[in-house]
Amino acid sequence: MQIMFISTNPKAYFQQMDKTKPLNKKTFLYLLLASFFITNALIAEFGGVKMFSIEKLLGIAPLQLNILGIITDLNLSVGVLIWPIVFIFSDIINEYFGKSGVQRISFITAGMIAYSFLIILMWTDMPPADFWLKINGLDALGRPFDINFAYSTIFRMGLGIIVGSLTAFLVSQLVDAYVFHYFKKLTGHKYLWLRSTGSTVVSQLIDSFLILLVAFYFLGNWSLEQVLKVGTIQYLYKVILAIILTPVIYLVHAAIDAYLGKESSEIIIGEADKNWTE
């Protein structure tokens, strides 16, 4: 009788579960996915001020690639390395919790990022303790080192990125969600790889260039050519990694289905699909 009740009235079933259990599986799943989503987004924002060279990492000479007429080396923001993970969790949240689930976590994450940077801004303006300056007054080679200047410089570089990153994050995140759903309407529950990779290909074209334009071109000191160089490499990296990580999407999907149970999983996904039409 309980199975029949689930299949005929799933919404009432989960409402009843919410009343009888402090934390049911569906709620725990959303909290877990949201936690990974927010944590990776925050790490990418705080650490993303550093640019690194892939050629130096691999110990090879600069490649000087010609991409669409733009000569560029393989330089990326370190924050970009884990950004595809954010979009994996975004797609999974979209799959199981629909439009409201994606929008809710996107706005919460943007709010947490803004809050974090406001706190950091306040910290960088606080006067440093003399003993802290003294014990950190020399670097590892014995050269004079102003740790307060270094601290403020690094974090304020992050603050300079906040406007661009929040703009790019919200726009690309919402585009990703809608493109994901568009492919799902075309294919139904088949071809998870298509809606996951397809949504990333479209949304990251926006994200890769918008953040650089706002943060480093309009609010920074980069040239437009530099924006195009770095943006092109970052976009190609995200697309390639999205393709490589396709099996991860299936593994996560399978793990969630096993955790929820096949029938409950189908009910939740069906509710997520309906959520887009409400």
Buried (B, 14 or more C-beta within 10 A) or exposed (E): EEEEEBEEEBEEBBEEBEEEEEEBBBBEBBEEBBEBBBBBBBBBBBBBBEEBEBBEEEEEEEEEBEEEEEEBBBBBBBBBBBBBBBBBBBBBBBBBBBBEBBBBBBEEBBEBBBEBBEEBBEEBEEEBEEEEBEEBEEEEEEEEBEBBEEBBEBBBBBBBBBBBBBBBBBBBBBBBBBBBBBBBEEEEEEBBBBBBBBBBBBBBBBBBBBBBBBBBBEBBEBEEEBBBBBBBBBBBBBBEBBEEBBEBBEEBBEEBBEEBEEEBBBBBBEBBBEBBEE
